[in-house]
Amino acid sequence: MRNEPLVSVVIPTYNYASYLPKALTSCLSQTYQNIEIIVVDDDSTDGTRELLHQYGDRVRYVHQEHKGASAARNKGLSLARGEFINFLDADDYFTDDSIEVRLQILSKDHEIGAVISGSYRERESSVGTKPITTFKPKVKQDTMSEKFYEDLLLQRISFATCTALIRSSLAKRFKFPVNITNGEDIAYFTKIFFCTKGYYLARPTAVVFKHPASLRHDIEKIGSQGVALVDTVLDDNFYEGKLEYLRPEFMSMTYLSLSRSFYRAADKKRARKYYIAGIKHKPSNILQLNSLTKFLRSFF
């Protein structure tokens, strides 16, 4: 293990003690073993500290005052000692060879700064039954690109934070924005891919777990933030206006994403409102059948 690079896995958590063991087990059972696990506890009140003490020195536990997931990720990022860094949400988990297969790609080509991959989606089903797992890739073959930031913003690729393995020298150049709570990972990784060649591994290397307690399902927070992600990214002086050409489509895709979220939350009125706004920003997106179908169904 002496010649193998250290990989840091940063896990932010807030009152997810019931999900953490699966995430931690997926880290500890990796085929690649030279891993440090950093759990940043965002002031949980559900016994998270006591749970993590059971893991001893296999897990590095860090506590902070309640500041949100972005601040927790930034804290873990500052403490990470590895040559490579992977963020893992406390309710998601890795496939057994997740680190190994992505690290092999980074080791072979030093021009690649980050590797991302497809991911399984696991949904909570009714009590007493197994979760439902699906895999619906947008990209079906391995791809290398210097413009993954475009694909990320315009939703051309499926993306989950837990699938990204990044060179530490690149990851530590940036921080997750703390002014937004939905899409902060998109803002962070747009900077990553603006600065480096990326590799998309079509096969899934992680499982994203969707459940009612997840922030992804906190519809009121999503609604109150609206399209703030667009300004957070495009108005950032870092880009010097070089991404402005993406604004109409990025704004349209963000509105359409909001529409789908509210449709799933059974708020059909707001779903229609956001859909119409999205089409106004880019009329050709009316051809997106997924969003159009939900829009039409919202009338019934």
N, C-alpha and C positions, 0 to 999 in steps of 0.2 A: 504493500500500500504506500510505501515511502515515495515511489516515483509516480504515483497517481495523483492528479490535481484534486484539491479539496473543493467540494461543491457545497455551497451554503443554501439551505432551504429556509426561507423566511415565512413564518405562518402568523399572520395577525388574527387575533380572536377576541370576541366579545360575547360572553354568555353562550358559548357553543360547546360546553363541556360534554354534551351528549354526542357531538359529532367528532370531536378531536381525536379520540382513540383510533378511529378508522384512518384518518389522515396521517397520524403518527405511525401506525402500523405499516402503512404503505411506504413511508420513508425508511423505516427500519428494516424492511424486508426487500429493499432494492437489490438487484443483482450487482449494482455498483455500490460499494460499501463506504468509500471515503467521503462521508457526508457529515456536515454539522447541521443540526436542526435548531433553529432559533424561533421560539414562540414568544411573540410580543402580546401580552395580555393587556387589553385596553380597559382595565379596571372592571373586570367581570365580577359578578356577585353570585355566581352559580356553582362555586366550588372548583373553578378552573385551576387555581393555585394548588389546591390539595391534590387534584388529579395529576398534575404535572410533576409533583414531588415524587410520585410513584415511579417515574421514569429515571430518576437519579441523574447521573451525568451524561446519559444518552441524549438528553434534551436540555438546551440552554434556555432557561426561563427568564423573561424580562417583563417587569410590570411598569405600566405608565398610567398617569391620570387619563380619564376618558377624553380622548381627542379625535376619535374616529379611525377608520381603517387606513386611510392614507398616511396619517401621522404614525400609525403603528408600523406600516410597511417601511416608511422612511427611517424609523428608529432601527428596525431590523437591518435595513440596508447599511446604515452607518456602522453597525456592529459586525457585519458579516466579514469573515476572514478568508473565505474561499476565493479561488481564481475564477469561479463561475457561480452565478446566483440564480435561484429559482424561487418565485413567490408561489405560495400555495394557500388558498383560502381554507379556513378550518373545517368547512363542510364538504370540501372536495378531496380527491385522493388520486395517487399515481397508479399506473399499471406497474407491474413488477420490474420491467426493464426500462422504465421511462427515462431515468437519468442516463443510463448506459447508451441507449441508441442515439440520443441527441448529443451526448458528449463525443461520441465517435465522429459525428459530422463536424463538430467544432474543432476537433483535434486534427482532422485531415486537411482543413482549409482555414488558414488563419485570417483570411480576409472576411470570413463570415463572423459577424458580431453576435448574432442571436439565432437560435433555432426555435421555431414554433411548430405546432402540430395540430392535427385534428383532435377531437375529444368526444368521448361518449357523453350523452345526456341521461341522467338517471332521475326519475321523478318518483316522489312519494306516492304510493297508491293507498288503497283502503287498509285499515288496520288489520293486521294478521296476514297480509299478503306481501309477496316480494315486490320491491321497487321495479318500475318499468325502465329498462335501459334501451336507448336508441342511438344510432349513429347515422347522421344524414350529412355527409360532407358536401361542401360547395366546391372544393378542390379535390380531385381524385387521383392526382399524381404528384410526386415530389417536384417542388419548384424552387428556383433560386431567383432573387430579384433585388435590385437596389431601390425599388419604389414600393415596398410593402406598406409604407405610410399611406399611400393612395388607397390600396386595397383595404387597409384597416378602416380608414375614415369613411369609405364608400361601401363598406360591408360586402366586399367581393369575396372575402375569405371568412371562414368561421374562426373566431378567436376566443380563447379563454386564457386568462393570466397564468394559470397553473401549467400551461403547455410551453411556456417560454423559458428557455435556458439561455442566459446572457453572460457574456464575458464581464467579469467584475469591473474591469477598467472602464468599460462603457456604461454599465448599470449605475455606477456611483457618480457619474457626471450629472445625473438628473434626480429630481424628486417627484413623488406623486403630488398633484395639486390638492390642497386641503380646502379649497373654496367650493368644491363640488363633491357630491356623494354618489353620483351615478355617471359612469363613464370616465372616472379618474384614471383607470387603467388604460383606456384608449388614449388619453392625453399624454400619459407617460410613455407608452410604447410608440406613439407617433414620433416622439423625439428620438427614441432608440433607432427606429428604422429610417429616419431622415438622415442618420449619421453613418449607417452601415449597410453592408449587403446582408440580406437575411435568407434563411432557408426554411421552406415550409415542408414539413414531413407529413405526408397524407395520412399515414396510419395514426390512430389515436394513441396518446401516451398518458392520458389522464381521464378522470371521470368527474364531470361537473354535476353536483347534486342540487336539484331544484326542489324547494320545499317552502311551505307557507312562512316560516320564520326568516327566510333569506331576505337580504336587502334587495335582491333582484325583484322581490314580490312586494316591496313596500311602495305601493302605488302612489300614495300621497306625497312621499318624498320625490318620486320621479316626476309627478305633476308639478310640484312647486319649483323644481329646478328647471323644467321646461327644456329649452334649447341652449342653456348656458354653456354646455360642452363646446358648442360651435365657437363661441367667442373666446372661451378659455384656450382653445387650440389656435385658432386663426389670428387672434389679436396678440399672441405671444411675440414679443420682440425678438425672441430667439430665431424665428423664421425670416425676419426682415421682409415680410409680405410675400414670400415665395410660394405660399400655399393658398393665396387669395383666390386663385383660379378655381379652387375646389369648393368655394363657399356655396354657390347655388345648389350643387348636388349634395354636398354634405348637409346643408340645412334641410333639403328635401328628405334625405334618408333619415335624419334625426327625427323629423316630424312623423314620418311613416313608422319609425320604430316606436314612438310614443303612441301612435294610433293603435298599433298591435298590442302594446302593453295594456292600454285601457280597454281594448276589446276583450282581452283575456280576463280582465278584472270585471267584466260585465257592465262597464260604464260606456254604453254605446254612444251617448251624446258626445262625450269628449273624444271618443274614438273617431267619430265622423269629423269633428272639428279639426283634429290634428291631421287626418288624412287629406282633407281639402287644402289645408295649409301646405302640406308636403307637395301636392300636385301643383299648386300655384308656383312654388319655387322651381319645379322642373316638371313641366307637363308630360314629358315622355315617360315619366315613372308611372303613369296610369297603366302602362303595360305590365307592371309587376303584378302577376296574378294573385300572389299570396295576400298582398295588401288590398287589392281590389275586391277579392272575394269576401274578405272580412268586412270591408266597407258596405258591400251590398247586403250582407247578412245582418248588418247592424240595424237595418230598417225593419227587421222581423222579430 
